Amino acid sequence: MGQPVPLPTNPAAPRPAYSFTDLRNDAIPMLLALGPSLHHDPILMYKVLRLAKAALGQNDPDPLKPPPQEDSLYLDVVTLLDEVILPSLSHMDCNCCIAEEVWNVIKLYPYQYRYCLYSRWKNDTYQQHAKLLRKRGESLKKIKSIMKRVSKENIKPAGRLIGKLTHSTPGFLFDYVLLQIQIYDNLIGPVVDSLKYLTSLSYDVLGYCLVEAMASADRACFKYDGTSISAWLQSLAKFCGAIFKKYNIELTGLLQYVANQLKSQK
């Protein structure tokens, strides 16, 4: 059992926080100053996530409703996730427990907020920190080696390796996996079966990466004859159908993308 920590006697020490308002005024600025360095203290990171979940739970948030207008930590927690929690998670190797705690907070937000966080995490965060850029290169090297060996005969060992990598750095790893699927459609079955070791956070990031892969593709959706669907889009569509059928991934973002495409007559 833990013991209570006595209050510091130094008058220059930060004030203890007794309410969520104190947390915003005193603790959150210090956490923002720490940034990704929070990964050095997983226990503190765990406590911050539990406090964030409790603060959001005060207003009984509903992802389908607008954010609360009254004074709350709703947007402050988004900033914490963007600048501190997700970059810190990228430094942690194979820590699925922290990833699940992060998901317990992120799932309280609608998919628009979540996908925006994933986009910044995948495309911007690694460019701002040299250590994360190096870690990204090492992870890409590992996923390339794993994808060369994925087959029906070694689904379990390959799946465990993919799961360990995606606990901390799911975004750009899924980009590479989806790129391989678009080129080699015979990988769809083995890859779908090997993704059973992912965390809930990784599954949600995968849903975002699928939407991004279809929305940001600079290739034509039809072949040169103008009537047949391109092979890369067929492969992505087959993978989407298989992955959403097999695993519990939220469909809202993908359905909204399809509705927008139909509305724009594409």
C-alpha positions as CSV (number, residue, x, y, z in Angstrom):
1,M,0.0,0.0,0.0
2,G,1.2,3.5,-0.8
3,Q,1.8,6.1,1.9
4,P,0.5,9.7,1.8
5,V,3.1,12.2,0.6
6,P,3.7,15.0,3.1
7,L,3.2,18.6,1.8
8,P,6.5,20.3,0.8
9,T,7.8,22.8,3.3
10,N,9.6,24.9,0.7
11,P,7.6,28.1,0.1
12,A,8.7,28.0,-3.6
13,A,7.2,24.6,-4.1
14,P,4.0,24.4,-6.3
15,R,0.7,24.5,-4.5
16,P,-1.2,21.2,-4.1
17,A,-4.3,20.8,-6.2
18,Y,-7.5,20.2,-4.3
19,S,-9.9,20.6,-7.2
20,F,-10.0,20.3,-11.0
21,T,-9.8,24.1,-11.2
22,D,-6.5,23.9,-9.2
23,L,-5.4,21.2,-11.6
24,R,-5.9,23.5,-14.6
25,N,-4.1,26.5,-12.9
26,D,-1.2,24.7,-11.3
27,A,-0.6,21.2,-12.6
28,I,-1.4,21.3,-16.3
29,P,1.1,24.1,-17.1
30,M,3.8,21.9,-15.5
31,L,2.7,18.9,-17.5
32,L,2.8,20.9,-20.7
33,A,6.4,22.0,-19.8
34,L,7.4,18.3,-19.3
35,G,6.0,17.3,-22.7
36,P,7.2,13.8,-23.9
37,S,9.5,13.6,-20.9
38,L,6.5,12.4,-18.9
39,H,7.3,8.9,-20.1
40,H,10.1,8.7,-17.5
41,D,7.5,8.4,-14.8
42,P,4.8,5.9,-16.0
43,I,3.1,6.1,-12.5
44,L,2.6,9.8,-12.8
45,M,1.3,9.4,-16.4
46,Y,-1.2,6.8,-15.1
47,K,-2.4,9.2,-12.4
48,V,-2.8,12.0,-14.9
49,L,-4.9,9.8,-17.2
50,R,-7.1,8.7,-14.3
51,L,-7.6,12.4,-13.2
52,A,-8.4,13.3,-16.8
53,K,-11.0,10.6,-17.0
54,A,-12.6,11.7,-13.7
55,A,-12.7,15.3,-14.8
56,L,-14.4,14.4,-18.1
57,G,-16.8,12.1,-16.3
58,Q,-18.1,15.0,-14.2
59,N,-20.1,16.2,-17.1
60,D,-21.2,12.8,-18.3
61,P,-19.7,13.4,-21.8
62,D,-21.5,11.9,-24.8
63,P,-19.4,11.6,-28.0
64,L,-22.5,12.3,-30.1
65,K,-23.3,15.6,-28.4
66,P,-21.4,19.0,-28.6
67,P,-18.7,19.6,-26.0
68,P,-19.9,21.0,-22.6
69,Q,-20.1,24.8,-22.5
70,E,-19.6,25.2,-18.7
71,D,-16.2,25.5,-17.1
72,S,-14.6,22.1,-17.5
73,L,-11.3,20.4,-18.5
74,Y,-12.8,19.2,-21.8
75,L,-10.4,21.1,-24.1
76,D,-7.5,21.1,-21.6
77,V,-7.4,17.3,-21.7
78,V,-7.3,17.5,-25.5
79,T,-4.2,19.7,-25.3
80,L,-2.7,17.3,-22.7
81,L,-3.3,14.4,-25.0
82,D,-1.8,16.2,-28.0
83,E,1.3,17.7,-26.5
84,V,2.1,15.3,-23.5
85,I,0.3,12.0,-23.3
86,L,0.5,10.7,-26.9
87,P,4.1,11.8,-27.5
88,S,5.0,10.2,-24.1
89,L,3.3,6.9,-25.2
90,S,5.5,6.8,-28.3
91,H,8.5,6.5,-26.0
92,M,7.1,3.5,-24.2
93,D,7.9,0.1,-25.7
94,C,5.1,-2.5,-25.5
95,N,3.2,-0.8,-22.7
96,C,-0.3,-1.9,-23.5
97,C,-1.7,-1.0,-20.1
98,I,-0.9,2.7,-20.6
99,A,-2.3,2.5,-24.1
100,E,-5.6,1.1,-22.7
101,E,-5.7,3.9,-20.1
102,V,-5.2,6.5,-22.9
103,W,-8.1,4.9,-24.8
104,N,-10.3,5.2,-21.7
105,V,-9.9,8.9,-21.9
106,I,-9.9,9.4,-25.7
107,K,-13.0,7.3,-26.2
108,L,-15.0,10.0,-24.4
109,Y,-14.5,12.3,-27.4
110,P,-16.3,12.2,-30.7
111,Y,-14.4,10.8,-33.7
112,Q,-13.6,14.3,-35.1
113,Y,-11.5,15.1,-32.0
114,R,-9.9,11.6,-32.0
115,Y,-9.0,11.6,-35.6
116,C,-7.5,15.1,-35.3
117,L,-5.4,13.9,-32.4
118,Y,-4.3,10.9,-34.4
119,S,-3.4,13.0,-37.4
120,R,-1.2,15.3,-35.4
121,W,0.4,12.3,-33.6
122,K,1.2,10.5,-36.8
123,N,2.2,13.4,-39.0
124,D,3.5,16.3,-36.8
125,T,4.7,15.0,-33.4
126,Y,7.6,12.9,-34.7
127,Q,8.9,15.9,-36.7
128,Q,9.1,18.0,-33.5
129,H,11.2,15.6,-31.4
130,A,14.5,14.2,-32.5
131,K,14.3,11.1,-30.3
132,L,10.9,10.2,-31.6
133,L,12.2,10.7,-35.2
134,R,14.9,8.1,-34.5
135,K,12.4,5.8,-32.8
136,R,10.1,6.1,-35.9
137,G,13.0,5.0,-38.2
138,E,13.7,2.0,-35.9
139,S,10.0,1.0,-35.8
140,L,9.7,1.2,-39.6
141,K,12.7,-1.0,-40.0
142,K,11.1,-3.6,-37.8
143,I,7.7,-3.5,-39.4
144,K,9.3,-3.9,-42.9
145,S,11.1,-7.0,-41.7
146,I,7.9,-8.4,-40.2
147,M,5.7,-7.7,-43.2
148,K,8.2,-9.7,-45.4
149,R,7.5,-12.8,-43.3
150,V,3.7,-12.5,-42.8
151,S,1.9,-15.6,-44.2
152,K,-0.9,-18.0,-43.2
153,E,1.7,-20.3,-41.5
154,N,3.1,-17.8,-39.0
155,I,0.0,-15.6,-38.2
156,K,0.4,-15.9,-34.4
157,P,4.1,-15.0,-34.0
158,A,3.8,-12.2,-36.7
159,G,0.7,-10.9,-35.0
160,R,2.4,-10.7,-31.6
161,L,5.3,-8.7,-33.1
162,I,2.9,-6.3,-34.9
163,G,0.9,-5.9,-31.7
164,K,4.0,-5.0,-29.6
165,L,5.1,-2.4,-32.1
166,T,1.7,-0.8,-32.4
167,H,1.1,-0.4,-28.7
168,S,3.2,2.8,-28.8
169,T,3.5,3.9,-32.4
170,P,0.5,2.7,-34.4
171,G,-0.1,5.5,-36.9
172,F,2.8,5.3,-39.4
173,L,3.1,1.5,-39.0
174,F,-0.4,1.1,-40.2
175,D,0.4,3.4,-43.1
176,Y,3.1,0.9,-44.2
177,V,0.9,-2.1,-43.7
178,L,-1.9,-0.5,-45.8
179,L,0.6,0.4,-48.5
180,Q,1.7,-3.3,-48.7
181,I,-1.9,-4.4,-48.9
182,Q,-2.6,-2.1,-51.8
183,I,0.3,-3.7,-53.7
184,Y,-0.1,-7.3,-52.6
185,D,-3.8,-8.2,-52.1
186,N,-2.9,-11.8,-51.1
187,L,-1.7,-10.3,-47.8
188,I,-5.2,-9.2,-46.8
189,G,-6.2,-12.5,-45.1
190,P,-3.0,-13.1,-43.1
191,V,-2.8,-9.4,-42.0
192,V,-6.4,-9.3,-40.8
193,D,-5.9,-12.4,-38.8
194,S,-2.6,-11.2,-37.3
195,L,-4.1,-7.9,-36.0
196,K,-5.9,-9.7,-33.1
197,Y,-3.3,-8.6,-30.6
198,L,-3.9,-4.9,-31.0
199,T,-5.1,-2.6,-28.2
200,S,-8.4,-0.7,-28.4
201,L,-6.4,2.5,-29.1
202,S,-4.6,0.8,-32.0
203,Y,-7.9,-0.4,-33.5
204,D,-9.2,3.1,-33.4
205,V,-6.1,4.5,-35.0
206,L,-6.4,1.8,-37.7
207,G,-9.9,3.1,-38.5
208,Y,-8.5,6.6,-38.9
209,C,-5.6,5.4,-41.1
210,L,-8.0,3.6,-43.4
211,V,-10.1,6.7,-43.9
212,E,-6.9,8.8,-44.5
213,A,-5.6,6.3,-47.0
214,M,-8.7,6.5,-49.1
215,A,-9.2,10.2,-48.7
216,S,-5.6,11.4,-49.4
217,A,-4.8,9.0,-52.2
218,D,-3.5,10.9,-55.2
219,R,-4.2,8.0,-57.5
220,A,-7.2,7.5,-59.8
221,C,-10.1,5.5,-58.4
222,F,-10.8,4.0,-61.8
223,K,-8.7,2.3,-64.4
224,Y,-8.0,3.8,-67.7
225,D,-11.2,2.4,-69.2
226,G,-13.1,4.6,-66.8
227,T,-15.5,1.9,-65.7
228,S,-13.4,-0.6,-63.6
229,I,-12.3,0.3,-60.0
230,S,-8.6,0.5,-59.5
231,A,-6.8,-2.4,-57.9
232,W,-5.5,-0.4,-54.9
233,L,-9.0,0.8,-54.0
234,Q,-10.4,-2.7,-54.4
235,S,-7.7,-4.0,-52.0
236,L,-8.5,-1.3,-49.4
237,A,-12.2,-2.0,-49.7
238,K,-11.7,-5.7,-49.1
239,F,-9.5,-5.0,-46.2
240,C,-12.0,-2.6,-44.7
241,G,-14.8,-5.1,-45.0
242,A,-12.7,-7.9,-43.4
243,I,-11.2,-5.8,-40.6
244,F,-14.5,-4.1,-39.5
245,K,-16.3,-7.4,-39.6
246,K,-13.8,-9.3,-37.5
247,Y,-12.9,-6.6,-34.9
248,N,-14.9,-4.1,-32.9
249,I,-13.9,-0.8,-34.6
250,E,-16.1,2.3,-34.7
251,L,-17.6,2.8,-38.2
252,T,-18.7,6.4,-37.8
253,G,-15.7,8.0,-39.5
254,L,-15.7,5.6,-42.4
255,L,-19.4,6.0,-42.9
256,Q,-19.2,9.7,-42.8
257,Y,-16.4,9.6,-45.5
258,V,-18.6,7.4,-47.7
259,A,-21.6,9.7,-47.2
260,N,-19.4,12.8,-48.1
261,Q,-18.2,11.0,-51.3
262,L,-21.7,10.2,-52.3
263,K,-22.8,13.7,-51.7
264,S,-20.0,15.1,-53.9
265,Q,-20.9,12.4,-56.5
266,K,-17.4,10.9,-56.6
